[in-house]
Amino acid sequence: MALSPYIDAFADYLRTGDARGMNDFCVNAEHMKRLSVYRNGFYKGCVDALAANFPVCEKLIGRETFKRIACVYVDHFPPGQGTLVGYGQRFPGFLSDFIAAIEAPPETVTLSPALVDLARLDYAWLTSLMSADATQTLTAEKISWLVEGGHDFTQAVVTLNTSVVLLRVNPGTLNQWIGLKTDSGIAEPVENSAVEEELHSISELTRADSAVAVDTVMFWRVQGAVQARSLSAPEIALMATLQGEGGILERAFDAALAVDPDFDVSDVFSACLQNEILEIDMAKYNDKH
Amino acid sequence: MEWVLLKVHECNPPRQSLIAGAHLGAGLGLKAEHLDDILALPVEEAICTGNSLWFEVHTENYFVAGGPRLNYLRSIRENYDLSFHGVGGSLGYDHQSMPEHIQQVKALINEFQPTLISEHAVWSRSGGAYFADLMPLPRTRDALQSLVEGIDRYQSGIGRRILIENPTNYLDFISEMDEPQFLVEAAQRSGCGLLIDINNLYLSSKNTGIDATEYLSQIPAELVGEIHMAGYDPDPELGQALLIDSHAADIDGPVWALLEHALSLFGHRPVLIERDANIPPFAELMRERQTAQGYLDQCSGHTAVANGFQKEAR
């Protein structure tokens, strides 16, 4: 017996619940209903993974509602890799479509539009948590070393470390997310406005229409724990210069001061060092010594 | 949390051997909630005596670029042997996306040097979808060929021999051979070993009517590199007519009895206590682990198989 027809029929059953294709492969027709063990296991594994990856969403809408929505997501976007780590990358976008769909009659279920932003925050937190460990963290010691070597450290090219994740959300959503995440009370969310769903480059964020009220949130990991905070406009400008391939520190400082001449650059720079947010490639300096 | 730095074992077990865990006793599935308890354990002094505590992890749970999850595992590896147990390799079918998967497994193996590496004789991927559970293969020549190819690719990719685990059977599919024949031929053709899950075997015997004792008698001892033990639950609808491999309950008496019989046939082998749901306090799992260790000690004491096993491993 060839394997492929069996696998095709089994996969079809797992995706649709229609077991008729398995008739030819099961020895005892009375045992066909036992196939549900495998389908239940598939859905349970995926739904549990989504619940683990989107814990604040689950907390907001409750286990049963989350499970129902998650099952629909699994139908549309089953895992593609042989792991459930990080499963749900498209879940925030899916939720947006799902909420729009159920707003149309005759659906009676309503979900908070804030759920989409909460899902994006959940996934950003997860992305930061699982990101690569920093290997070239810029520290006060490295700066001292550069200064002692006669280098102007403000001319050094610096990048954001890989755990830094930036995204825009509706005002108040971060507080709501933190409240749910830490069980410290739920801040009231502000009404949803047209916030784009993807993670953004900060350059885009700084050019964003100021008429649309949004918060720019930064996640980063330090000492194994993920941190989160809203960025001010000059902080956004500073980070924008250092994003991607990185930038010269002085230009980052200038960009921040252009937004707010009273901005305390040294204060924020110290905080960046303490939080191990910045990276520097010391190789070119070592070569010159 | 305070990090505890302790001396790393220097047992130097035969890591490339088919049966690589001669010094391992009973082990536990590693759970994040037990990390502090594990790190607080005194370091074992006795090694290479067949009673070392060890831990098994699901390999794919560590497919991350960095962060605390890997650091936790590093802290455990400082003092204990590890076993990497794959659940997403889909050895039985759809090998096209295997290289990327294997690359991640190999990177983990290179860093953590697990003593044991295992996977399942099942499929879980088809048509670009991963079905996130252990799907049964029909025991046919075509399926056997596909499984052997999958094992070959996996072993070649990671540069190590693996063990493959017998599945839990809930119903019978069309087959051309029984399960021991299927697994033994897969092992002999691919050069892999076998991981015998005693709970899976017990449930298969209850669900499909096979004779577990007869099954074990068909497995050559030299192929067996690890044994799994776990608890089960009755199906919510069908009750005792269908027993589910839940890993959510204590190990049942008949499963312990079957372990004792398996050890009498195979000799001393690393025995793992699996618990993946309804997880009890660490001390409770350690009591189950101690029961398993008792069976291993009894096996070694009565039959002196452990010595023979070490020779075999060389």
Interface residues (C-beta under 8 A of the other chain):
Chain A: M1 A2 L3 Y6 I7 D8 F10 A11 L14 R15 D24 F25 C26 V27 N28 H31 M32 R34 L35 V37 Y38 G41 F42 G45 C46 A49 P78 P79 G80 Q81 G82 T83 L84 V85 G86 L129 M130 S131 A132 D133 T162 S163 R221 G224 A225
Chain B: E60 N61 Y62 F63 V64 A65 G66 G67 P68 R69 L70 N71 G88 G89 S90 Y93 D94 S97 E100 H101 Q104 W123 S124 R125 S126 G127 G128 A129 Y130 F131 A132 D133 L134 M135 P136 L137 P138 T140 D142 A143 S146 Y170 L171 D172 F173 I174 S175 E176 N207 D235 L238 L242 I244
